[in-house]
Amino acid sequence: MKPSFSISKPKSQVKDKIKGRKIIECPNGTVPILRNTKEYVATAQYWEKKHFNPLTVQSHGTHFAGVKSQGDGPYHGLAAYMSVHDLNISRDQTSYGTLFVGSGDNNKINFIQTGWMVNPSLFGDGRTWSFGIWKGANGTGCFNTICPGFVQVSKTDPLSGPFPYPVHKGQERAVYASIVQEKDVGNWWVTDVRYNGPDVHIGYWPKELFDLIGNSVDIVGVTGAVQASPSGISPPMGNGHLPTEDENESAHVKGVQIVHSDFKFSKKLKLEKLLDNNICYGLKEGKKHVFKESNLFTYGGPGGNSCGI
């Protein structure tokens, strides 16, 4: 089973430059699924309630820096490239970079997100993991595959797993992903975009899970986000540093494309900046380049105990 869409990739990109998700070789007829222990399920349910909600800026202890597109829809998805970083955070904090799509109506909210995350209490270690999360009809939804919903299709790329380290010098740890609605069926697919080969369609969330985004969404975006500890200390975001003039030394996002009502990827972007705290975190527009792909923005920061709630 494969969706019918494809993602446009820049020809100027150097092949094999990025090191993305961990590849697992499952036998034919099987797929990789993260084991759900009782402790993992309980912890995931706790963090799900605190996770960044793209449809409201009011979330206790959550801070974010990124962009969104809203009011120019309907939308059917987006793709983005995000650098991936290690961070030293405590077990009562989390820090992540995420793509999101969603819609809201009165007190109802539907959204889907995927990206990278450091969350020692959820994953049981301090490594950087890929993740997915959804919120659907009647408040249903969860992280990864702890509840029925996400359908894993790829036998090599799991929805959630630790990011490997580059083997070759010059490679960058990154995730280039998309969340796209399939035109004829309406399911929402998450895809691992590959510069140097065919894209890998990881799996999908069936449209029947949702009561607001079965046909389209009202908002799409990409952002860095953190959740502070109960004591009020906020963790680092991005690579843990404020963005600088040297974009190679900053957490960065590029290759953003949005799927509009024609179900085609477009690089014409009408974006709104998202930054709720400019003391602990920063957001900087990327420099424009002619002969190589430009960053859309750089972001991040050290966090601390003066970031507010």
Secondary structure as UniProt FT lines:
FT   TURN            11..12
FT   TURN            15..16
FT   STRAND          18..19
FT   TURN            28..29
FT   HELIX           38..50
FT   TURN            54..55
FT   TURN            60..61
FT   STRAND          62..75
FT   STRAND          77..83
FT   TURN            91..92
FT   STRAND          94..105
FT   TURN            106..107
FT   STRAND          108..118
FT   HELIX           120..123
FT   STRAND          128..135
FT   HELIX           137..139
FT   STRAND          141..143
FT   TURN            144..145
FT   STRAND          151..152
FT   TURN            169..170
FT   STRAND          172..181
FT   TURN            183..185
FT   STRAND          188..192
FT   TURN            195..196
FT   STRAND          200..205
FT   HELIX           207..209
FT   STRAND          217..227
FT   TURN            230..231
FT   TURN            238..239
FT   HELIX           247..249
FT   STRAND          251..259
FT   TURN            261..262
FT   STRAND          265..266
FT   STRAND          272..275
FT   TURN            278..280
FT   STRAND          282..285
FT   STRAND          295..301
//
